Amino acid sequence: MVITKDLSRLGRDYILTGHYMERYFPEHRVRYISLLDGIDTGVDSTANDITPFRAIMNDMYAKDISKKISSVKHDKQRKGLFIGGKPVYGYKMHPSEKNKIVIDEDAAPIVRRIFGMSLEGVSCRQIAVQLNTEGVPTPAAYAGLPVPNPGPYTGLWSSERISDMLRNETYTGSMVQGRTRKISYKSKKCIKQDRRDWVVVEDTHEPIIDRETFDKVQTLLDSRRHTRSRTYDFLLKGLIFCHECGYPLAVLNRKNAAGEDKLYFVCRTYQRFTKAGVCTSHTIKEETVTQAVVEKVQEVCGVCLQTDRLLPQARRAVAKAIAEADNEKESSALKAKLDSLSAHLDKIYMDKLSGVLDETDFQRIYAKVKADRAALEQRLHRLDRPDLSPEEQSVLAKKLTEQFLETARTNRELLVSLIERVELTADKKIIIKFRFRQLEANF
């Protein structure tokens, strides 16, 4: 038995409340009683019939409260008052005034140093490596925030964290809020807002970085943006992972001894946190791994891809393709003739209405054109498919089969269909995981 003061204490979400009232409680033989509403599922009462309407009214009340709270928060944001839970790294809450932030003298020097290193041309990744080498606590570690799912680089500075700090206008004395918003009052999930929808109020607190320095840093970051957007296409894109840390391998473009551009795989975790020793480099040529994977796939799939087994299917495919191509041409010609006859019928009918044709001539011409159109329609529905000679069919089918066998094993679409993931170990061993048990057995 479940007893509540009223229905709103059970829940204000009318969908969830209805689920419990109409499905969960009856299926589990639970009796529900709402004292003030007079609801008792253990007895047959008319008060139980209006329960869905009460749930909807309770939900509307929650929605109305949510709108009022959001309105108050937006008003505070427009006034430049801080309404977040914890200030950005480098600031702390004012000891006496509510909704105001002040500089944290312990963390502010780190912020100034990060901006200074950026002005000197140091990249975000190099800044993160330097801070990790010196053992500087990250913003989360400094604030003592718990990490629910710690990863291999938990507690380490990253280039993404440095970039976010360098882009944060809060350090210039402007209050920046409204970057995210909840989907609705029923969900805690937040989505990012466009830059034009942010609430920015200038001169609300003491700045850590002056505006001139901040603008120079933005110019430097924008000048390096094109180097980050370079992408490379390779056969194993999205399939190759590090066996030790489980993260996807990154690809780098480097020149070899002959001065030629070559792609190399490298562990992304090692690339970001080299000094921390979280993982190893796994550096190896992309073409070496690709060639090894393709050869192994050829070996495993050799049993499945046999010419004798594929030849009958190829013959049927060739015959069907040629027949459909010829039928399409003939069908287009017949449809054009039908359209012409239909236009002719419309013309003679208009001539009859205008008095150009008398009734006798109209009936004679109409009957002839209608008969021709019926014959064409019947022919359109009964198209004869051409027969291929055995010699032509064998030649085309054999050519199609050989072409398929040559390209199937190096085609990315087929490779993705066959392989779930490829893992590279620290000692350069390749582990291939197929999607089908039959291939795993051959492997």
HELIX and SHEET records of a PDB file:
HELIX    1   1 LEU A    7  LEU A   10  1                                   4    
HELIX    2   2 TYR A   14  HIS A   19  1                                   6    
HELIX    3   3 TYR A   20  TYR A   24  3                                   5    
HELIX    4   4 PHE A   25  GLU A   27  1                                   3    
HELIX    5   5 THR A   46  ASN A   48  5                                   3    
HELIX    6   6 THR A   51  ARG A   78  1                                  28    
HELIX    7   7 ALA A  108  LEU A  119  1                                  12    
HELIX    8   8 CYS A  124  GLU A  134  1                                  11    
HELIX    9   9 PRO A  139  ALA A  143  1                                   5    
HELIX   10  10 SER A  159  ARG A  167  1                                   9    
HELIX   11  11 GLU A  169  THR A  172  5                                   4    
HELIX   12  12 ARG A  195  ASP A  197  5                                   3    
HELIX   13  13 ARG A  211  SER A  223  1                                  13    
HELIX   14  14 ARG A  225  ARG A  228  1                                   4    
HELIX   15  15 ARG A  268  ARG A  272  1                                   5    
HELIX   16  16 GLU A  286  CYS A  301  1                                  16    
HELIX   17  17 THR A  307  SER A  354  1                                  48    
HELIX   18  18 GLU A  359  HIS A  381  1                                  23    
HELIX   19  19 PRO A  390  THR A  407  1                                  18    
HELIX   20  20 ARG A  412  LEU A  418  1                                   7    
HELIX   21  21 ARG A  437  ASN A  442  1                                   6    
SHEET    1   A 3 VAL A   2  THR A   4  0                                        
SHEET    2   A 3 TYR A  32  SER A  34  1                                        
SHEET    3   A 3 ILE A  39  ASP A  40 -1                                        
SHEET    1   B 2 TYR A  91  MET A  93  0                                        
SHEET    2   B 2 ILE A 101  ILE A 103 -1                                        
SHEET    1   C 2 MET A 175  GLN A 177  0                                        
SHEET    2   C 2 VAL A 199  VAL A 201 -1                                        
SHEET    1   D 2 THR A 180  LYS A 182  0                                        
SHEET    2   D 2 CYS A 190  LYS A 192 -1                                        
SHEET    1   E 3 ILE A 240  CYS A 242  0                                        
SHEET    2   E 3 ILE A 419  LEU A 424  1                                        
SHEET    3   E 3 ILE A 430  PHE A 434 -1                                        
SHEET    1   F 3 LEU A 249  LYS A 255  0                                        
SHEET    2   F 3 ASP A 261  CYS A 267 -1                                        
SHEET    3   F 3 ILE A 284  LYS A 285 -1                                        
END                                                                             
